[in-house]
Amino acid sequence: MSALITRLKAARAAVVRGDAAEALEEIERFAVTAEQAPPEDDDIREQVRAALTELQNLAQAAMEGAKSASEQIREIVQSARTLQTYDDSGRRCVTRTVARMPRRF
């Protein structure tokens, strides 16, 4: 198997694991390998194109999933800040909850 395909498979596995740093390292290794020894065989080139397309689609889906999760967390925090409850006599009370906004690490 081509070293290029091996690098792309390792990058794909890292993306699936959620290890962005490892995925980036593998992509950088792929770029160095591709620059030093570009594929000469048409079959290998086609496999590399297909693997790159799959990796790009996977990365896009991961980004959209992370964005969606972030939006859901934002909505949950917003809802938690304005909880509406009722007291023992049935009167509605609005309780504001102070929650820190989520931050990226």
C-alpha positions, 0 to 999 in steps of 0.5 A: 500500500502507498505511504500516501494512502497510509497517511490519509487512513491515519488522518481519517482514524484521528478525525473519527477519534476526535483527535484534531491534533493527530489528524493535522500531524498526519495531514502534514506528514501526508503533504511532506510525503506527497511532495517528496514522492508524488504517486506515479501510478494512476491507480494510486493517484485515484486512491489518493483522490478518493481518500482525500475527498472522504477525509474532506467530507468527514472533516466537514461533517465533524465541523458541522457536528461540533457547531451544532453541539455548540449551538445546542449548549448555547440554547441550554445555557440560555434556557437555564438562565431563565427557568420559570417555575411555580410556587406552592400557591400556583403563582409563576416565579421567574428565577434567573440562573447565572451560568458561565458561557462555555469557552473553548479550551 
